[in-house]
Amino acid sequence: MFAPVVVLTRRLMGTPKFNKVRGQAIALHSKVITNFCNRVGISSKERQAFIRMARDHGKTLGLLA
C-alpha cells in the first residue's frame, strides 16, 4: 500500500539518510508504545508483543519496503 511512497522517498533522500530517518522513526514509535504500556500497566512481555505486532503491520502496509 505505502511501498511506492517509501521507495520513492528512499530514492529522493538517498539510502543512508533514509535508513537513518527510518531508524529514528522506529525508535520513536517504540518509545511511544513503551510509554503507553507503562502508563496502562502492561508487562514488558506484552509490550514486546505490541512492538512485534507494529513491525508486522508495517511490513503488511509496505512501510518496511
Secondary structure, 3 states (H helix, E strand, C coil): CCHHHHHHHHHHHCHHHHHHHHHHHHHHHHHHHHHHHHHHCCCHHHHHHHHHHHHHHHHHHCCCC
